Amino acid sequence: MLSECDTGPFAPCPEPFNLAAHVLRHADDLPGKTALEVLGDTASTSWTYAQLEAAVRGTGTGLLEAGLKPGSIVLMRLGNTVDFPIAYLGAIAAGLVPVPTSAQLTEPETAKMIADLNVAAVLRDPSVPCAAHPKQILLHDLQDMRAHPPCAYDMGDPNRLAYVVYTSGTSGSARAVAHAHRAIWARQMMVRDWYDLRVDDRLMHAGAFNWTFTLGTGLMDPWTIGATALIPEPGTPPKALPGLLRQSRASIFAAAPGVYRKFLKHHGSLSLPDLRHGLCAGEKLSLHLSDQWTQRTGTALFEAYGMSECSTFISSCPAHPARGEALGRPQTGRRVAILCPDGPVPRGAEGTIAIHRSDPGLMLGYLGAPEETEARMQGDWFLTGDQGAMDSEGQISYLGRADDMMNAGGFRVSPIEVETALSAHPGITQVGVTTVEVKEDTHIIVAFYTGAHDLEIAALEAFAAKRLARYKQPRAYVHLDILPTGANGKLLRRALPAYFTR
């Protein structure tokens, strides 16, 4: 039997279609229901579906009145507040193309994005770093737009460009991933075969508003089915999350594995009577961490695998839990295979995880990089770059990256991007970057470098901070006389961890 799993056709996306209209489709029938609660230590603020839609569509009107036109690309430089999803959906409602970005990015990183995308405007919180742009719409103006009359939803072809997200490319240059409006339609497969999400659920996500994992799993997916989204206020420490889960009566909790590790570090047994289960994505969930969570809470963790180019498409769920270290199974409606250059490998054999180009959640391509888009295709299959194996029941195990890409708290980071930034330091002659496991389930980015002498750590950290987002910055630096190389003189990144000592 070959490692190919076709779980059946998925209903085609209707047209005309608008992503934001689909997300807020319950505003008419559930106007008074709470769509969002921002949870604090002593109090919370809430938005009903009617209030949320009014703010989104008012923002859409304001953006159009500011001179932007459907199809215009707008870079989002907003902080971890509710302003972020409102501006994001407001732009899409009006037919604009938002580019959500992490507030941690530096000015040089945003300068490249502005140039590459021919950005029409920047939606900007002045406290968030951003390169200069002649048209900036500031946060207070965005907030005032919410009172505008509602814009008409810009309806059209579900295959047209809706939004762009950035992901680290294997070449070291971040790539702009273009997604169609239909991407939200495909997420219904996740609602059923990962979240097991219901209308009466209260889903709490531990991430920031401006993280795409939060934007999708924590906000848009609950709103799409009429459930309630719960987000802790900015700055909430992990040790405070159990109290918020209890107080808010959250029934589902979603976070990256690192949050669960910090969560468990501060607590023994946990009483969460309303919690049905937890969701995990962003990096590989270890069996050890999953078992710890179950022992302390009495609930299970369900993992999902995906990427910026196709969100999540392999997952476990209450109806189909993962076996052992497996990720889970392809969601119903997906077509997934484990490939070698000649096609699907036999069941149980290692190959590259791939998803069929017909998947409605698959990206349109990398903007401005058609050659790289084509390089990721093998016939009708999109190659993820991750290695895996499929068992006789369709369960897929993750076996690592086929390249040297790193994972930093749920963000994929190219070592080449970090190496390029650090190599500009006058005291560094050569640098190699990789992740190192410093204790069970905990990995950090480490930079190994050569130079005339050992450099001060504080100076290296300051140098990196000016050029790289926080999550891309090394947490440790190691001076070596020479970096390990192969017979052809090429850096052996996988040999670097052996040189790390604490």
Secondary structure, DSSP 8 states (H G I E B T S, - for coil): -BSEEE--------SSB-HHHHHTTTTTTSTTSEEEEEE-SS-EEEEEHHHHHHHHHHHHHHHHHTT--TT-EEEEE--SSTHHHHHHHHHHHTT-EEEE--TT--HHHHHHHHHHHT-SEEEE-TTS-----S-EEEHHHHHHHTTS-------B-TTSEEEEEEE--TTSS-EEEEEETTHHHHTHHHIIIII---TT-EEEE-S-TTSHHIIIIIIIHHHHHT-EEEEE-TT--GGGHHHHHHHHT-SEEEE-HHHHHHHHHT-SS---TT--EEEE-SS---HHHHHHHHHHHS-EEEEEEEETTTEEEEE-BTTB---TT--BEE-TT-EEEEEETTEE-BTT--EEEEEETT-TTS-SEETT-HHHHHHTEETTEEEEEEEEEE-TTS-EEEEEESS--EEETTEEE-HHHHHHHHTTSTT-SEEEEEEEEEETTEEEEEEEEE-SS---HHHHHHHHHTTS-GGGS-SEEEE-SS--B-TTS-B-GGGGGGG---
